[in-house]
Structures are given as C-alpha cells and as structure tokens.
Amino acid sequence: MRTKGGIVTRRRHKKLLRLTKGYYGTRRRLFRRANEAMLNAGMYAYRDRRNRKRDLRRLWITRINAAARLNGVSYSKLMYALREANILLDRKMLADLAVNHPAVFAQIVATATQA
C-alpha cells in the first residue's frame, strides 16, 4: 500500500495560497500559478531590497546638491571640503539636515569651505 500526501500536501498548498493572498486572478487561486508568482515575488523582493539602498543614496545626493548650490558650492566641492575639514557626516545625515535644518546645513558648508 502506498503512502499518499493527503493532509501534508494540503497544508503546504494552503500555506502558499495564504502567502499569495491579494494577488490577481489565478495567481492567488491555483497552487501552481501561485507558486510561480510567489517565487517571482521573492526574486523581485530580494533584488529591490538592494535597489532601495541605491535609490535612497541617489535621493540623498540630489538633496545635498540642491542645498549646497543654494549655499554657493557644488556637491563634489562640498564633499571634498567636508573630507578635508574632517567632518564625518554621511550622506543620509547631510540630506536630512539640508531638508529639515537648512541653517545648520549652511553652517556646516561654511565651516567646511573655510577649512
């Protein structure tokens, strides 16, 4: 007598179909299509966790550049001046200061360019 999958298979299928809840059409209803959709979603999620870091860095650089130019200096010259003045602020912090505290950012730019 052979052993059948029965309850184990059903449990596995139901678990996967819970993961694909909210997907469109057969991608949420049929196991095989849902499995394909879930695998693809996993690949996109993995890739985009890395891309998010790239996108945020680009955003920070854009914000720093805009604020730096308001203070009469380009992004590249500002970053060089910060390094020379030994001001160790990362791009995330600089972008936050540029957006939320422009006066503080202006002081940092002045300090860096004088050094």
N, C-alpha and C positions, 0 to 999 in steps of 0.2 A: 504494500500500500504506500502510495507516495504522499509526501507531506506538501500541503498546499500553503500558499502565502496568506490567504484569508485576512485575518484581523491585522497582521503586521503590515501588509500591503495597503490596506485601507487606511491605517493610521498614518503611514508615510505619505500617502496621497493627500489625505485631509490636511496634514501639516503643511505641505507645499501649497495647497489651494488657499490656506489661510494667509500664507505669505504673499500670494498674488491677488488678494482682495483689493478691489478698486481698479484693476487692470481692465482694458477694453475687450469686449466680446469674448471669444473663446480663450483668450489668454488668461481669463480668470476661471473658466468653467471646465475646460478639458485638461486632464492631467498632463498629457504630452505637450500640448501648446503652452500650458502654464509653466512647465519645467523649462522649456526653451526660453520663455520670457524671463523667468527668474534668473537663469544663467546669464542672459544678456544684461539684465539689470545689474547683476553683481559685477560684471565686467565694466559697465559704464560707471558704477559707483566707485570702483577701485581706481579707474582712470581719473575720474573727476575729483577725487579726494586730492590727487596730486595737482591737477589743473587749477583747483581752487587757490592753492598756495601761489601759483604762478600769476593768476588773475589779481589776487589781492596785492601782490608786490607791484604789479603794473599800476594798479589804482593808487597805491601809496606814492609811487614815484611821480605820477601825474599831479597829485595834490601838492606834493613838496615843490615840484617845478613851478606850479602856478603861484604858490605862496612866495617862493624865492624870487620870482620875477617881479612880484609886487614890491619886493624889497630891493630891487635893482641888481639881482645877481642870477645867473643861470643855475640850473640843477647841478650840472657837473662841477662848476666852480664852487658851489656851496659844499658839495660832498668832499671835494678836495680840501677846502678850507677847514671843514669840521675835522677831517683826519689830521691835518697839520696842527690844529689847535688842541688836538687830543680830547675832543668832545665825543664821547662814546654813546651816542643815541642811535638806535636803529631806525629804519625807515618807517616802521609801524608807529613808533613814538613821535617821530618828526611829523608824520602826516596827521596824527591826532592833534598835536599842538598847532599845526598850520590851520586846521579846520576849527577847532574849539577854542584855542587861545592864541589868536594872531599876535597879540602884543608880546607874549612870551617868545613866540617863534621869531619875531622881529629882533628881540634882544639876543637870541641865540645866533641869528645871522650876523648881527653887528659884532658880537664877540668873536665869532669865527673869522670874519673878514679882517678884523683888526690884527689878529694874531699872526 
